[in-house]
Amino acid sequence: MIQFGVIARSFSSSSAVQSAIKNVTVIGGGLMGSGIAQVSAQAGQNVILVDVNSDVLAKSQKSISNNLGRVAKKIYKDNPQEAEKFVTESMARIKTATDPVSASKSADLVVEAIVENLDVKHQLFKKLDEAAPDHTILASNTSSLSINEISSVVKRKDKFGGLHFFNPVPVMRLLEVVKASETSDATYEAMMAWGKSVGKTCITCKDTPGFVVNRLLVPYIAEAIRLFERGDASARDIDIAMKLGAGYPMGPLELADYVGLDTNKFILDGWHKKYPQEALFNPIPLLNRLVSEGKLGVKTGEGFYKYDKK
């Protein structure tokens, strides 16, 4: 889920974390995976970015290089040589691969950032659990699935946890560190320290639906959609009300369009299936209709608002 934030400027790694986590494997070359790979590499860690699609990896490398260039200009605005060195050295720390099993054999930490499908995650983590060294921590970047359920297929449940980043990863400062029921204190402390080493402000949460941010944010967006669906106020007025009345930088319906209405529906549907007694998670006819019509928000040019597709 996309949130608000400002650029994280802290890329230093503590010596303790560097000795514990030097090699990071990131599974999934999309926006989240490439962002996690970037912040790890610019913090001085060796990274293997994995995706089954080599075209996705090529696109990710280009995106990471461009993003690092922007970061370098902010840090070394008066020293172009150092800026170039920063980009070159960071990119040199990122390797790519198409096989997650072989890529995990040298990892201290594996972060999964693939499709939000429990069966697919189970298939992946079974393989990673068998292939990765005994000391390797396995983590999921899921935003809506249960860490306990994801980890149910692995033997190393004490070395499994949630590392929920926010999009875009290089910009968003928050990292939710999620303790599963069997996550050891040592694993939790290593994940917290690693998160700080890549420039994030870390918070701790138990394995509860949506963790902290999405558990608050998704029902908030859902209630805004229901308010609009009932005709209580226009979309524009709902958004203006929350920006001027609550000081939010973006209104809930603007945010829903920005995130993607399909993403909002996917999370609500998953929670409703698991917790049918919770009224806040009930399906919303208007949201379902917009998604069925392909009106997903900014990415399709129309959602609650219309957008110029460039």
Salt bridges, closest charged atoms under 4 A:
ASP108 OD1 - HIS135 NE2 2.69
GLU112 OE2 - LYS121 NZ 2.32
GLU116 OE1 - LYS121 NZ 3.22
ASP129 OD1 - ARG156 NE 2.68
GLU130 OE2 - LYS155 NZ 3.49
GLU149 OE2 - LYS274 NZ 2.70
ASP158 OD2 - LYS159 NZ 3.48
GLU176 OE1 - HIS164 ND1 2.77
ASP185 OD1 - LYS179 NZ 3.40
GLU223 OE2 - ARG226 NH1 2.73
ASP232 OD2 - ARG230 NE 2.82
GLU254 OE1 - LYS243 NZ 3.19
ASP262 OD1 - LYS299 NZ 2.94
ASP269 OD2 - LYS265 NZ 2.74
GLU293 OE2 - ARG289 NH1 3.37
GLU293 OE1 - LYS295 NZ 3.36
GLU302 OE2 - LYS295 NZ 3.72
